[in-house]
């Protein structure tokens, strides 16, 4: 037999302290948001630095790939390629890799001192660092190439000399990598 207990009308129902405090106070939310903000101010700069270091590694690898392809081209052909596209058309590269900082295949093309040797002896980056200064790829991936004949080439467009005051020995180079720069 089950016996049900009835409440007496004289007694009010008891409310526990736990049942009444089911939400957060405004002060608790402010404290939590402040702590999250402090943690973000510490973590965000490290995260952004990690992204930049990753892009520098990709830039270093892309420059090394192109320089290696230029060297193999020279070893096989006895001269340097006339254009960066020659590395793709003769299958030394699948595609011209993009510069990770500016996210396209815009490169500074450095011509050999003797034009009869070809048009591309080295490549460099056109990007700037976070302070707006030109990013020197030579500091990232050093090379022994001459500084004569630097040209900034853009995909599908005409190239412009990096230093227009010294454009007497410059060449015009057009870079048309096709695809996304990874052979796709």
C-alpha positions as protocol buffer text, in pm:
chain_id: "A"
residue {
  index: 1
  type: UNK
  ca { x: 0 y: 0 z: 0 }
}
residue {
  index: 2
  type: UNK
  ca { x: 130 y: 341 z: -99 }
}
residue {
  index: 3
  type: UNK
  ca { x: 62 y: 631 z: 121 }
}
residue {
  index: 4
  type: UNK
  ca { x: 69 y: 982 z: -24 }
}
residue {
  index: 5
  type: UNK
  ca { x: 168 y: 1268 z: 193 }
}
residue {
  index: 6
  type: UNK
  ca { x: -17 y: 1585 z: 158 }
}
residue {
  index: 7
  type: UNK
  ca { x: 126 y: 1924 z: 221 }
}
residue {
  index: 8
  type: UNK
  ca { x: -31 y: 2127 z: 476 }
}
residue {
  index: 9
  type: UNK
  ca { x: -157 y: 2458 z: 345 }
}
residue {
  index: 10
  type: UNK
  ca { x: 1 y: 2641 z: 634 }
}
residue {
  index: 11
  type: UNK
  ca { x: 351 y: 2553 z: 523 }
}
residue {
  index: 12
  type: UNK
  ca { x: 497 y: 2724 z: 219 }
}
residue {
  index: 13
  type: UNK
  ca { x: 709 y: 2513 z: -15 }
}
residue {
  index: 14
  type: UNK
  ca { x: 1079 y: 2533 z: 57 }
}
residue {
  index: 15
  type: UNK
  ca { x: 1303 y: 2672 z: -212 }
}
residue {
  index: 16
  type: UNK
  ca { x: 1658 y: 2562 z: -197 }
}
residue {
  index: 17
  type: UNK
  ca { x: 1944 y: 2800 z: -256 }
}
residue {
  index: 18
  type: UNK
  ca { x: 2064 y: 2581 z: -544 }
}
residue {
  index: 19
  type: UNK
  ca { x: 1736 y: 2599 z: -728 }
}
residue {
  index: 20
  type: UNK
  ca { x: 1715 y: 2978 z: -715 }
}
residue {
  index: 21
  type: UNK
  ca { x: 2068 y: 3045 z: -852 }
}
residue {
  index: 22
  type: UNK
  ca { x: 2046 y: 2885 z: -1193 }
}
residue {
  index: 23
  type: UNK
  ca { x: 2199 y: 3168 z: -1402 }
}
residue {
  index: 24
  type: UNK
  ca { x: 2514 y: 3379 z: -1401 }
}
residue {
  index: 25
  type: UNK
  ca { x: 2533 y: 3723 z: -1259 }
}
residue {
  index: 26
  type: UNK
  ca { x: 2648 y: 4014 z: -1470 }
}
residue {
  index: 27
  type: UNK
  ca { x: 2966 y: 4040 z: -1265 }
}
residue {
  index: 28
  type: UNK
  ca { x: 3056 y: 3676 z: -1331 }
}
residue {
  index: 29
  type: UNK
  ca { x: 3011 y: 3728 z: -1704 }
}
residue {
  index: 30
  type: UNK
  ca { x: 3229 y: 4043 z: -1700 }
}
residue {
  index: 31
  type: UNK
  ca { x: 3506 y: 3858 z: -1514 }
}
residue {
  index: 32
  type: UNK
  ca { x: 3496 y: 3564 z: -1757 }
}
residue {
  index: 33
  type: UNK
  ca { x: 3502 y: 3796 z: -2061 }
}
residue {
  index: 34
  type: UNK
  ca { x: 3798 y: 3987 z: -1913 }
}
residue {
  index: 35
  type: UNK
  ca { x: 3994 y: 3665 z: -1861 }
}
residue {
  index: 36
  type: UNK
  ca { x: 3917 y: 3553 z: -2217 }
}
residue {
  index: 37
  type: UNK
  ca { x: 4029 y: 3892 z: -2350 }
}
residue {
  index: 38
  type: UNK
  ca { x: 4357 y: 3873 z: -2160 }
}
residue {
  index: 39
  type: UNK
  ca { x: 4425 y: 3524 z: -2290 }
}
residue {
  index: 40
  type: UNK
  ca { x: 4356 y: 3639 z: -2647 }
}
residue {
  index: 41
  type: UNK
  ca { x: 4597 y: 3933 z: -2615 }
}
residue {
  index: 42
  type: UNK
  ca { x: 4867 y: 3685 z: -2519 }
}
residue {
  index: 43
  type: UNK
  ca { x: 4787 y: 3416 z: -2777 }
}
residue {
  index: 44
  type: UNK
  ca { x: 4698 y: 3620 z: -3087 }
}
residue {
  index: 45
  type: UNK
  ca { x: 5044 y: 3775 z: -3153 }
}
residue {
  index: 46
  type: UNK
  ca { x: 5207 y: 3433 z: -3125 }
}
residue {
  index: 47
  type: UNK
  ca { x: 4952 y: 3290 z: -3364 }
}
residue {
  index: 48
  type: UNK
  ca { x: 5012 y: 3565 z: -3621 }
}
residue {
  index: 49
  type: UNK
  ca { x: 5391 y: 3526 z: -3590 }
}
residue {
  index: 50
  type: UNK
  ca { x: 5350 y: 3154 z: -3653 }
}
residue {
  index: 51
  type: UNK
  ca { x: 5153 y: 3228 z: -3970 }
}
residue {
  index: 52
  type: UNK
  ca { x: 5426 y: 3465 z: -4094 }
}
residue {
  index: 53
  type: UNK
  ca { x: 5700 y: 3212 z: -4017 }
}
residue {
  index: 54
  type: UNK
  ca { x: 5502 y: 2952 z: -4210 }
}
residue {
  index: 55
  type: UNK
  ca { x: 5471 y: 3186 z: -4508 }
}
residue {
  index: 56
  type: UNK
  ca { x: 5846 y: 3253 z: -4495 }
}
residue {
  index: 57
  type: UNK
  ca { x: 5911 y: 2878 z: -4505 }
}
residue {
  index: 58
  type: UNK
  ca { x: 5679 y: 2843 z: -4806 }
}
residue {
  index: 59
  type: UNK
  ca { x: 5850 y: 3140 z: -4975 }
}
residue {
  index: 60
  type: UNK
  ca { x: 6190 y: 2985 z: -4908 }
}
residue {
  index: 61
  type: UNK
  ca { x: 6075 y: 2655 z: -5057 }
}
residue {
  index: 62
  type: UNK
  ca { x: 5914 y: 2818 z: -5363 }
}
residue {
  index: 63
  type: UNK
  ca { x: 6229 y: 3020 z: -5434 }
}
residue {
  index: 64
  type: UNK
  ca { x: 6445 y: 2711 z: -5389 }
}
residue {
  index: 65
  type: UNK
  ca { x: 6222 y: 2514 z: -5630 }
}
residue {
  index: 66
  type: UNK
  ca { x: 6243 y: 2782 z: -5898 }
}
residue {
  index: 67
  type: UNK
  ca { x: 6618 y: 2832 z: -5852 }
}
residue {
  index: 68
  type: UNK
  ca { x: 6673 y: 2457 z: -5870 }
}
residue {
  index: 69
  type: UNK
  ca { x: 6463 y: 2440 z: -6188 }
}
residue {
  index: 70
  type: UNK
  ca { x: 6665 y: 2728 z: -6340 }
}
residue {
  index: 71
  type: UNK
  ca { x: 6988 y: 2543 z: -6257 }
}
residue {
  index: 72
  type: UNK
  ca { x: 6859 y: 2217 z: -6411 }
}
residue {
  index: 73
  type: UNK
  ca { x: 6744 y: 2409 z: -6719 }
}
residue {
  index: 74
  type: UNK
  ca { x: 7090 y: 2564 z: -6752 }
}
residue {
  index: 75
  type: UNK
  ca { x: 7254 y: 2223 z: -6706 }
}
residue {
  index: 76
  type: UNK
  ca { x: 7039 y: 2064 z: -6978 }
}
residue {
  index: 77
  type: UNK
  ca { x: 7011 y: 2351 z: -7227 }
}
residue {
  index: 78
  type: UNK
  ca { x: 7346 y: 2529 z: -7178 }
}
residue {
  index: 79
  type: UNK
  ca { x: 7169 y: 2862 z: -7127 }
}
residue {
  index: 80
  type: UNK
  ca { x: 6918 y: 3016 z: -6889 }
}
residue {
  index: 81
  type: UNK
  ca { x: 6546 y: 3026 z: -6972 }
}
residue {
  index: 82
  type: UNK
  ca { x: 6423 y: 3334 z: -7156 }
}
residue {
  index: 83
  type: UNK
  ca { x: 6108 y: 3351 z: -6943 }
}
residue {
  index: 84
  type: UNK
  ca { x: 5978 y: 3183 z: -6628 }
}
residue {
  index: 85
  type: UNK
  ca { x: 5712 y: 3010 z: -6840 }
}
residue {
  index: 86
  type: UNK
  ca { x: 5990 y: 2818 z: -7017 }
}
residue {
  index: 87
  type: UNK
  ca { x: 6041 y: 2626 z: -6693 }
}
residue {
  index: 88
  type: UNK
  ca { x: 5678 y: 2514 z: -6714 }
}
residue {
  index: 89
  type: UNK
  ca { x: 5657 y: 2448 z: -7088 }
}
residue {
  index: 90
  type: UNK
  ca { x: 5975 y: 2237 z: -7084 }
}
residue {
  index: 91
  type: UNK
  ca { x: 5849 y: 2056 z: -6771 }
}
residue {
  index: 92
  type: UNK
  ca { x: 6107 y: 2170 z: -6519 }
}
residue {
  index: 93
  type: UNK
  ca { x: 5817 y: 2295 z: -6305 }
}
residue {
  index: 94
  type: UNK
  ca { x: 5449 y: 2198 z: -6305 }
}
residue {
  index: 95
  type: UNK
  ca { x: 5349 y: 2561 z: -6252 }
}
residue {
  index: 96
  type: UNK
  ca { x: 5507 y: 2885 z: -6137 }
}
residue {
  index: 97
  type: UNK
  ca { x: 5455 y: 2874 z: -5759 }
}
residue {
  index: 98
  type: UNK
  ca { x: 5282 y: 3168 z: -5592 }
}
residue {
  index: 99
  type: UNK
  ca { x: 5448 y: 3411 z: -5353 }
}
residue {
  index: 100
  type: UNK
  ca { x: 5270 y: 3329 z: -5024 }
}
residue {
  index: 101
  type: UNK
  ca { x: 5283 y: 3687 z: -4895 }
}
residue {
  index: 102
  type: UNK
  ca { x: 5107 y: 3846 z: -5192 }
}
residue {
  index: 103
  type: UNK
  ca { x: 4924 y: 3524 z: -5289 }
}
residue {
  index: 104
  type: UNK
  ca { x: 4998 y: 3528 z: -5661 }
}
residue {
  index: 105
  type: UNK
  ca { x: 5282 y: 3439 z: -5896 }
}
residue {
  index: 106
  type: UNK
  ca { x: 5440 y: 3785 z: -5910 }
}
residue {
  index: 107
  type: UNK
  ca { x: 5818 y: 3755 z: -5895 }
}
residue {
  index: 108
  type: UNK
  ca { x: 6120 y: 3975 z: -5958 }
}
residue {
  index: 109
  type: UNK
  ca { x: 6311 y: 3820 z: -6247 }
}
residue {
  index: 110
  type: UNK
  ca { x: 6687 y: 3877 z: -6248 }
}
residue {
  index: 111
  type: UNK
  ca { x: 6852 y: 3855 z: -6589 }
}
residue {
  index: 112
  type: UNK
  ca { x: 7212 y: 3740 z: -6642 }
}
residue {
  index: 113
  type: UNK
  ca { x: 7474 y: 4008 z: -6715 }
}
residue {
  index: 114
  type: UNK
  ca { x: 7516 y: 3867 z: -7067 }
}
residue {
  index: 115
  type: UNK
  ca { x: 7180 y: 3867 z: -7252 }
}
residue {
  index: 116
  type: UNK
  ca { x: 7296 y: 3588 z: -7484 }
}
residue {
  index: 117
  type: UNK
  ca { x: 7283 y: 3348 z: -7185 }
}
residue {
  index: 118
  type: UNK
  ca { x: 6904 y: 3384 z: -7154 }
}
residue {
  index: 119
  type: UNK
  ca { x: 6659 y: 3600 z: -6965 }
}
residue {
  index: 120
  type: UNK
  ca { x: 6624 y: 3451 z: -6615 }
}
residue {
  index: 121
  type: UNK
  ca { x: 6923 y: 3372 z: -6396 }
}
residue {
  index: 122
  type: UNK
  ca { x: 6741 y: 3413 z: -6064 }
}
residue {
  index: 123
  type: UNK
  ca { x: 6409 y: 3509 z: -5904 }
}
residue {
  index: 124
  type: UNK
  ca { x: 6327 y: 3721 z: -5601 }
}
residue {
  index: 125
  type: UNK
  ca { x: 6012 y: 3824 z: -5415 }
}
residue {
  index: 126
  type: UNK
  ca { x: 5821 y: 4149 z: -5460 }
}
residue {
  index: 127
  type: UNK
  ca { x: 5645 y: 4140 z: -5124 }
}
residue {
  index: 128
  type: UNK
  ca { x: 5676 y: 4376 z: -4827 }
}
residue {
  index: 129
  type: UNK
  ca { x: 5708 y: 4290 z: -4460 }
}
residue {
  index: 130
  type: UNK
  ca { x: 5456 y: 4400 z: -4196 }
}
residue {
  index: 131
  type: UNK
  ca { x: 5625 y: 4741 z: -4164 }
}
residue {
  index: 132
  type: UNK
  ca { x: 5591 y: 4804 z: -4538 }
}
residue {
  index: 133
  type: UNK
  ca { x: 5961 y: 4757 z: -4617 }
}
residue {
  index: 134
  type: UNK
  ca { x: 6052 y: 4541 z: -4917 }
}
residue {
  index: 135
  type: UNK
  ca { x: 6100 y: 4182 z: -4804 }
}
residue {
  index: 136
  type: UNK
  ca { x: 6439 y: 4068 z: -4926 }
}
residue {
  index: 137
  type: UNK
  ca { x: 6423 y: 3710 z: -5041 }
}
residue {
  index: 138
  type: UNK
  ca { x: 6802 y: 3707 z: -5034 }
}
residue {
  index: 139
  type: UNK
  ca { x: 6781 y: 3714 z: -4655 }
}
residue {
  index: 140
  type: UNK
  ca { x: 6537 y: 3421 z: -4665 }
}
residue {
  index: 141
  type: UNK
  ca { x: 6701 y: 3215 z: -4941 }
}
residue {
  index: 142
  type: UNK
  ca { x: 7041 y: 3361 z: -5037 }
}
residue {
  index: 143
  type: UNK
  ca { x: 7172 y: 3347 z: -5392 }
}
residue {
  index: 144
  type: UNK
  ca { x: 7486 y: 3452 z: -5578 }
}
residue {
  index: 145
  type: UNK
  ca { x: 7306 y: 3608 z: -5876 }
}
residue {
  index: 146
  type: UNK
  ca { x: 7376 y: 3951 z: -6019 }
}
residue {
  index: 147
  type: UNK
  ca { x: 7142 y: 4241 z: -5948 }
}
residue {
  index: 148
  type: UNK
  ca { x: 7133 y: 4347 z: -6315 }
}
residue {
  index: 149
  type: UNK
  ca { x: 6803 y: 4319 z: -6495 }
}
residue {
  index: 150
  type: UNK
  ca { x: 6553 y: 4305 z: -6209 }
}
residue {
  index: 151
  type: UNK
  ca { x: 6198 y: 4310 z: -6336 }
}
residue {
  index: 152
  type: UNK
  ca { x: 5870 y: 4270 z: -6145 }
}
residue {
  index: 153
  type: UNK
  ca { x: 5649 y: 4040 z: -6351 }
}
residue {
  index: 154
  type: UNK
  ca { x: 5277 y: 3990 z: -6293 }
}
residue {
  index: 155
  type: UNK
  ca { x: 5061 y: 3704 z: -6422 }
}
residue {
  index: 156
  type: UNK
  ca { x: 4914 y: 3780 z: -6761 }
}
residue {
  index: 157
  type: UNK
  ca { x: 5049 y: 4135 z: -6767 }
}
residue {
  index: 158
  type: UNK
  ca { x: 5354 y: 4333 z: -6858 }
}
residue {
  index: 159
  type: UNK
  ca { x: 5648 y: 4352 z: -6622 }
}
residue {
  index: 160
  type: UNK
  ca { x: 5776 y: 4673 z: -6469 }
}
residue {
  index: 161
  type: UNK
  ca { x: 6134 y: 4738 z: -6365 }
}
residue {
  index: 162
  type: UNK
  ca { x: 6189 y: 4734 z: -5990 }
}
residue {
  index: 163
  type: UNK
  ca { x: 6407 y: 5045 z: -6015 }
}
residue {
  index: 164
  type: UNK
  ca { x: 6279 y: 5252 z: -6310 }
}
residue {
  index: 165
  type: UNK
  ca { x: 6579 y: 5488 z: -6292 }
}
residue {
  index: 166
  type: UNK
  ca { x: 6808 y: 5202 z: -6399 }
}
residue {
  index: 167
  type: UNK
  ca { x: 6581 y: 5042 z: -6658 }
}
residue {
  index: 168
  type: UNK
  ca { x: 6830 y: 5059 z: -6947 }
}
residue {
  index: 169
  type: UNK
  ca { x: 6923 y: 4689 z: -6931 }
}
residue {
  index: 170
  type: UNK
  ca { x: 6580 y: 4567 z: -6818 }
}
residue {
  index: 171
  type: UNK
  ca { x: 6360 y: 4317 z: -6991 }
}
residue {
  index: 172
  type: UNK
  ca { x: 5984 y: 4286 z: -7003 }
}
residue {
  index: 173
  type: UNK
  ca { x: 5867 y: 3949 z: -6876 }
}
residue {
  index: 174
  type: UNK
  ca { x: 5513 y: 3812 z: -6858 }
}
residue {
  index: 175
  type: UNK
  ca { x: 5431 y: 3540 z: -6606 }
}
residue {
  index: 176
  type: UNK
  ca { x: 5121 y: 3331 z: -6678 }
}
residue {
  index: 177
  type: UNK
  ca { x: 5127 y: 3038 z: -6437 }
}
residue {
  index: 178
  type: UNK
  ca { x: 4777 y: 2904 z: -6506 }
}
residue {
  index: 179
  type: UNK
  ca { x: 4578 y: 2717 z: -6244 }
}
residue {
  index: 180
  type: UNK
  ca { x: 4633 y: 2792 z: -5880 }
}
residue {
  index: 181
  type: UNK
  ca { x: 5013 y: 2770 z: -5889 }
}
residue {
  index: 182
  type: UNK
  ca { x: 5020 y: 2410 z: -5772 }
}
residue {
  index: 183
  type: UNK
  ca { x: 4961 y: 2235 z: -6103 }
}
residue {
  index: 184
  type: UNK
  ca { x: 4584 y: 2201 z: -6053 }
}
